[in-house]
Amino acid sequence: MRARAAVLAEVKKPLEIWELEVDAPKEGEVLVRVVAAGVCHSDLHYIQGDLETPLPAIPGHEGAGVVEAVGPGVTRFRPGDPVVFVFRAFCGHCFYCLNGRPALCDFSNPIRRTGRMFDGTTRFHRNGTDVHHVLGVSCFAEYTVVPEQGLLSLPPDIPLDRAALVGCGVTTGVGAVLFAAGVRAGETVLVIGCGGVGLNVVQGAALVGAGPVIAADVVPQKLEWARQLGATHTIDPREQDVVEVVRELTGGRGADYAFEVIGRADTIQQAYAATRKGGTTVIVGLTPMGTTVPLDPLDLLRTEKTIKATLYGSANLPRDIPRLLELYRLGRLRLDELISRRLRLEEINDGFEAMLAGSVARSIVVFEH
């Protein structure tokens, strides 16, 4: 089979559209016809070289599609099934999976580390050259091959472009509130960074009845989206001191929960400073490799603050992704409003430029088959 894909051939360069040969799925693998793929900031980290992956490679980890074919031994899927990609494929039976933390499962580490499937080979090729997988998904391609454990079934009534968002941004953001932090009604929440994931932290906080929900960002349009998704107050850090405003809104204490959703040392420190004594700072943003954050352990002891990180929203993926989709069905989780722009594959670099400019909540690549 031949397919077009957006390929990272060299870091700090735009993605290139290549036509590739795609191998049939092997033992335990599934061939998926990709319908929609979200343009997520995590992919930009690979493009900019902040995170490493073997090259050339096909990024894209937030997406949904339809099963085209299955390899030997696959029992959970059959051709025609709608599916969402899981960028942390999990085994289902290790310590972490059995304790409801499948994103911490080590099952797919070899694929993430080498860019190759479990047998040591890739399923993408161009003129005899191997093209690598990214995070075991690589959904910036018309067709991709993934491990069976890297997919979840979708209800047939959920539009696939909306379902794609639940593959990463929605689950990470809403999950940070519901599953990682366990925010309760009436508790105060600060969200620093209102991009694709941060907006979902905002709507997760609104979903549980938190308040006030305070959103901080330097892009006015992002603050407007945050208000639409449930923020009660907004802060532009260029004009106001985030920590001071948060304390003014919380009786001088600080936020019960402060979520950092950018991935920078200075904003992590800012979130910590805005957290009240006994409160929790939650790190959601993906930092570049080698980032360190100074910590005063004496201050941590005296204030009894908690610093918590979350991966994939700390979600129990096979349980919680269907729950989130049901909330969408009920009108309580907003997915339609998150999609600012739909792109053709050839326009994918425009999607990253729009992300950096802050002019989109989320761009979605929609494939024309």
Secondary structure, DSSP 8 states (H G I E B T S, - for coil): -EEEEEEB-STTS--EEEEEEE----TTEEEEEEEEEE--HHHHHHHHTSS---SSEE---SEEEEEEEE-TT--S--TT-EEEE-SS---SSSHHHHTT-GGG--TTHHHHHHSS-TTS--SEEETTEEEEESTTT--SBSEEEEEGGGEEE--TTS-HHHHHHHTTHHHHHHHIIIIII---TT--EEEE--SHHHHHHHHHHHHTT-SSEEEE-S-HHHHHHHHHTT-SEEE-TTTS-HHHHHHHHTTTS-EEEEEE-S--HHHHHHHHHTEEEEEEEEE-S---TT------HHHHHHHT-EEEE-SGGG--HHHHHHHHHHHHHTTSS--GGG--EEE-GGGHHHHHHHHHHT--S-EEEE---
